[in-house]
Amino acid sequence: MKLIRIGVDLAKDVFQVHGIDRHEKVVWRRKLRRAEWLKVLVATAEPGCEIGMEACGGAHHWGRKLQGLGFKVKLMAPQFVKPYVKGNKNDANDAEAICEAMSRPGMHFVTVKSALQQDIQAVHRIRAGLVGQRTAKANQIRGLAAEYGLVAPKELGQLRIVLPCWLEDAQNGLSELFRQLLQGLWGDLKGLDERVSELDRLITLLSKSDPVAKRLQQLRGVGPVIATALVGAIGNGEQFARGRQMAAALGLTPRQHSSGGKERLLGISKRGDAYLRTLLIHGARSVIRTAKGKEDRLSRWVVSLAARSHPNVAAAALANKTARMAWAMIRNGTDYQPDLVTG
């Protein structure tokens, strides 16, 4: 038997495979243990066979392994595979659905990420988690201090200033026990600040060492964090045919509710990578705040848009444009050219 297409349902310990020959007949259905599945696959399928998997945990690791062995790897988002599941959900039906979905000509595939891309994304995920923990810690301090009549400022920087003052003020009514607890919370907050700063320095180093990330920082509103996040998420951008597809994948294009030839556009879809979309919109807001008085084409366009629409609409539109320009710079290997910006 010569297999042309294999669907693989990944799991922690047991992998289910579903193989099709050139006559579209099922010739291989088997459950394999994690330690043996790659060896059995190599012994059964020839190099050049297409291997399909859902883009879930571990898929990019196995994708790189399979590509190194000469297989063609196709990763798909789980929501695109689900409609092809027949009957009840189980590993065998999932593998069959993956094998069927990967054969569809209109299917959208996920590019296998390199180890460097996953390293960059790991840095960003850890940093985002620490920032969330720091925000939660600051809110906990504010809530507990309020029980003792101490009102903390909203800004985190101001909270860092008043905390030592609270601890040193012997007349503010704090009990000795709560003062000790507050000292521990202050230490926790400083520890989180140090970890975030450490990762910020690492991101800065990555942004300087990677030529694509370095070039992306020429864009307005794009710094080391956004530049490295773009590199980690989209790589060389070959999975997108044009910049609008990338913007759509990030959820920065309008949703549609059209029928009967009448088009109706709604707000942005908010699909895809929420973290990267959030970064781009925050970067766009910083551009809007500093655009007044500047005479370049991008500044004039965004100031005009912000004057006649809601600031959030202008920020989303600018983030969309930034994503498109970033894709063009990545795919064409070009620098930012302000004179080519269109309104």
Secondary structure, DSSP 8 states (H G I E B T S, - for coil): --EEEEEEE--SSEEEEEEEETTS-EEEEEEEETTTHHHHHHHHS-TT-EEEEES-TTHHHHHHHHHHTT-EEEEE-HHHHGGG--SS--HHHHHHHHHHHTT-TT---B----HHHHHHHHHHHHHHHHHHHHHHHHHHHHHHHHTTT----SSHHHHHHHHHHHHH-TTS---HHHHHHHHHHHHHHHHHHHHHHHHHHHHHHHHHH-HHHHHHTTSTT--HHHHHHHHHHHTT-TT-SSHHHHHHHTT-SEEE--BTTB--EEEE---S-HHHHHHHHHHHHHHHHH-TT--SHHHHHHHHHHHHS-HHHHHHHHHHHHHHHHHHHHHHT----GGG---
